[in-house]
Amino acid sequence: MATILIIDDSWLTRRGLNTILTGTGHEVVEAENGIDGITAIENKKIDCVLLDLLMPEMDGFEVLRILKSKNNTIPVVVLTADIQNTVKEKCLALGAFDFINKPPSQDDILEILARAIQTG
């Protein structure tokens, strides 16, 4: 299975996603902010990233900018409570693979994750 990086400042969100992903055989790496997430990407073999947008220290937009500047090919799925189309468009323009509104269903997470891993 794949190694999935969850970058989210919410411990509860990381725990919930971790439970879903490890329950389906994936390995999970967690980061509580963008800085730790970028470090994980640089130091581990990551197959897909689940990325929150609003976090302290470095937000998800900056993570996307950094990954784009480094020609990153790891698929990034943005998970956010922000439902504005302009936010979604900005994320996709910055290279996000897809965009899911919180709270996501288990089926939505697994379906998008499968597509992301397949293309990555």
Summary of the structure (lengths in Angstrom):
residues: 120
radius of gyration: 12.7
end to end distance: 13.2
largest distance: 34.4
contacts: 381
relative contact order: 0.18
helix: 47%
strand: 19%
